[in-house]
Structure formats: C-alpha cells, structure tokens
C-alpha cells in the first residue's frame, strides 16, 4: 500500500523542496507524482530538451528512499508549439477555438501535435525510463475531461471522413447503415459529409452522431496507446492514466483505452467547486467501483481530495473527520495506492483556489494532522487488503454505446442533466441511483463494463440499466447467465436498438422480450415529475419515464397507483422465470427509497445477505492476506446509535475477523 501526494516543484523555489519532502515523510507519505504539466520546462525550444530541473528534485526524492510517478506532460503544450502550428488546437461544438492559455486544447487529429507528443515522450522515456525510483508512468492528465474528446475542427472533420471510409468502405454502405434516405440526405462523395456540430433546430442523424462519438473515442485511444508504446520501448515501469468524475462524462471507451495500460487511476473528488454539500456516499462508492471494474482489479487514486477545491468559486468545507473517511472509503473499495491532491496550495495560476494538504504557506493544517492520523490508523488494514480481489455477489453493468446514445437522445427531460456545457451526465445519475440500491443495503457490488472478461456466473444478481442499444453477443451472454440460474434486473427501454442505431420491429423490450416475459406498447416520458406506484403494501415513486407493462409469462410485482394517470393499476415492475433464473423488469426510473424496497425483495430472492443501517451508514466486507474485515462507515454529521455501540460523525470502524 502506497500513500503519496501530487507535487509541483516547479511552483516553488528549490529551498522549499527539502522541507516539503521532510514533511511528507513525517505525514506517512512515501511517493510523489510529478511533471504532468511541465512540457515547457523540459522542452523550452523545439527539439531542445532540458531535464536538469527534474533531475535535481528526483535526486532528493531518491535520497529519501521515496518513489515517484512521472506524468507525460501533454495535457498542455508550450506556446512556441502553438505559434508554429496554430492548427493543433481543437474547436468546440459551438465553434470556439481552444487557443493557448488553458489546458486540454490539443486536437488528437493533428499530425503536428502527435509528432510533438512522440518527441517529448520519447525523450522523457529515454532519460528516466530505467530510473530505480520510478514507480510508474502516468500518460497525459485526465484525457477526455472538460469535453476534450469532442473536437469539431477541420482536422477532426478530415479524419472523421477517413474513419468512415475505413468502416463502411462504400458510400452505399454508409447511406444504408445511417438510413440517409430519411430527409433525402444521401451522400455521393465522402467530402460531403459534415461533422455533426452545432445546429439551430433538428439534430443530425443519430447514427451519424453515434459514429462521430466512436471516431472521437478511437482518436483519443490511439493517442494514449501511441504514448504507451513509446514508454514500453524504453521502460519496464507500469503505465496508467488518470480518469475523473463523472464516470460517463466522456464519450471515450475507457475500458478499451486501458487494455494497453497496466492499472487504472481515478481522481476522487466527493465534492468540488461551488457545491454546498458533497455527493451522497453511494455515488462516490459507485465511481470508485467504476475505476476498479475497468480492469476488475485494484486501482490507484491519483488525486484524492485533501482540501476545498475550485477554479473560480468555492463551496463546501468538510467537517473534521470527513476527508479521513473519504480516504478510508477509497481504500475499502479497492485502492492500493492513494495520492493526495495536492501537497501545498499554489500561490498563483488557475488552481490557486484548489487547496491541498497545506494552504499557501507552510503551516501544518488540521487537514495535515487528520490525514496523518487516518494513514496511521488504516495502514495495517490497507497493507493486508492491497492487491487482494474485492469480493461481491452483485454487479451492475454499464455500456459506452448507451452512454453515447443518451447524450444525444436523452429520451426524457429527467435524463437530460447538464450541469456545465461539456457534461451531459443523465446516464451517470440514473446508473448511480441503481448502484445505490445495493450499496445502501450494504452489499458489496461491482461496477463493470458490459464487455468485461469477468465470469458473470459468479454473481447472484446483475443489474442492467439503460441498455437500449444492444449487441447480440452480450444479449446471448446475459440470456445464458439467467438460464443457468442468475437473477437479472433489467431497466426500461431495454433491447430495442441495434448497434447501427436502428430500432427493432419487436415491441419493447425487443430482444429481451422472451427473457422478461412481457411487452410494452404504451409509454410516456414524465421528465422530473413523480408518479406513484405500489408494491403490495409499500408505496413507491417513479420518475423520468413510465412504461405500461403487459405481462405474458411474467408476474406483476408493482403497479402504477397514481390517480392522476389513466394507467393507474397497470403493471410497472414484473418478474419472469427464465430457465433456472429470473428477470425483474423495471418499467420506470425508481426513486432511491423505492429501489431499496425492491432490492430487499430481489436480494432475498437471491439469498444474498443484506442489512439497512440507515441512509448514511455504509458497511462493506474485504478479504485480506492475513485477516478478513468488516468496515462500517458513518457518512453523516450526526452520531448513529446503530449498529451498536454506534458511530460518531464521520467515524469508521474496521473489524478484524479471523480467517476460517
């Protein structure tokens, strides 16, 4: 288990370094991440490299028997590069050029940018690749964040046409696949095809937009993999890159991206910017499990919240104990390396409001002492569980094709959530709500890409929300899982659109109709309004979308009970026996409380033990090399009296259990 910190020696004088490193070690930190924004320092002129600055800080790190992770500095580039190659910047969907002066502005379709990236990464790899204190490489920084995996420049348009030609071979094939006959938009030359950017009224063809997102994903992935190939030529140190909240903010296939990398890294910010309160703990756990699930193994938190964060505005101040609890939560969910962002708060620049462990001076803060104490308290547990698989009887599956689909066809205003212009995250909220059901019932739960290599038969329950677009291979895999005894929880609008974006002729749930034992011929989107349901004696609530279920072989579990709806009494949730297993089909988006009620029934059916200890209490189990553990965490400002003897605000309790 490694505890470390993100450190920016270029933002301090050399006389600060010794004191900083000494304080890090006093706190219990043994590693630093360096250089992810330092291109201009390493290559001050084109082709002229100077590593003396980082050689000096690395020598001090090595002398203390500490290690370092080195970032390739391609998330920003030097002004001289933009001056010589002004075409390397992206253009946003609204037509804004991402000029020099900020970050993540480079076009992955630019040959000049790729060539310059190859040059700096090669030089770094040759210089540092065999350094004995080099722990790992981090490629770039948060690739795809802030909408940077959606480029509408002329270079992107050119490459999009090449990508389409490689995929479809002929325009006849493209026109047929896209259904271009609709509105008579039949392309007769590849150069006629635009990039689906901003529009005044009706949108572009949804199949075209889906292909554009796939193309952009491939551009970014090939760029990251290019760097990985270079690093592997000169270094044996493992390679990662760091992802960011929200899990499905980007259109990039992160599961595919990490196939060439050695481990996943995640930036864990339970609160950020002007938020007045942090995200609910089940949402934070779902993001950590997303990171763990991309390679289905332990992961790194490359940026762990340590102080109030923001670029222009600030918000919530965590009370005493909460940042220590967030650290513990990350380790519990499978992190075996945690790097805090950041050591000391920058006195200048765009992130001078991103507070770290220390503030702008060198005074030891309450954050310093709280995190030092937490590291001391959890280290034995963290060392024991590090690298040990995270056990779970339940899994929830996500799918990048549907992530993309719901960005440009959100279906309901309730799924149309866009807190900032580059973030369409309605899928994220729905997914996290589904995840919360088992998490609040304190059942270890995996979050996995649908194309995971994991054996699905190990799970007693699998949830699959918003699986509108389907792949035949995955459908057959899911059917086999249920047929052999698994329990599937399937969400509304499932299985009705193929991978070419064509709707199937069968009624909802399309290819899952036999599996679910029902049909849907009527439905409505209700936005953010609520609709009443009833499951036996229990009242429930739905929102976003309502399907009127017509059972064929399925049994009714819950019905709509809202007097304001003409379909009061119509089935809303059904269960169907299929082979040795069962399918629960949910025809609406349930509230978190309603999900808990339903999952109590499902988990009983699956014979999975569960417990509800309150909305703010999270209990997980881990297996270690020496002991097993039960970890109980109170995510509330209030003391809990259950489970006995209770927990203070933001307290955690790690119970050691002898192995049998």
Secondary structure, DSSP 8 states (H G I E B T S, - for coil): -EEEEE--GGGS-HHHHHHHHHHHHHHT--EEEE-TT-HHHH-SBTTB---HHHHHHHHHHHHTT-EEEEE--TTS--HHHHHH-GGGB-B-TTS-B--TTSSS-B-TT-HHHHHHHHHHHHHHHHHHTT-TTEEEEE-SSSTTGGGTT---SHHHHHHHHHHHHHHHSSHHHHHHHHTTTGGG---SSGGG-------SSS---HHHHHHHHHHHHHHHHHHHHHHHHHHHHH--SEEE-EE-SSTTSS-S-HHHHGGGSS--EEEE-SS-TT-SS---HHHHHHHHHHHHHHHTS-EEEEEEE-S---SS-------TTHHHHHHHHHHHTTEEEEEEE-SB--SSSTTTTS--SB-SSS---HHHHHHHHHHHHHHHHHHHHTTS----SEEEEE-HHHHHHHHH---SGGG---SBTTB--HHHHHHHHHHHHHHHTT--EEEEETT--S-GGG-SEEEE-S--B--HHHHHHHHHHHHTT-EEEEETTTT-B-TTS-B-SS-BTGGGHHHHTEEEEEEEEEEEEEEEEEETTEEEEEEEEEEEEEESS-EEEEEE--TTSTTTTSEEEEEEEETTEEEEEE-EEE-HHHHHHHHHHHHHHHT-------TTEEEEEEE-SSEEEEEEEE-SSS-B--STT-B-TT-EEEEEEE--
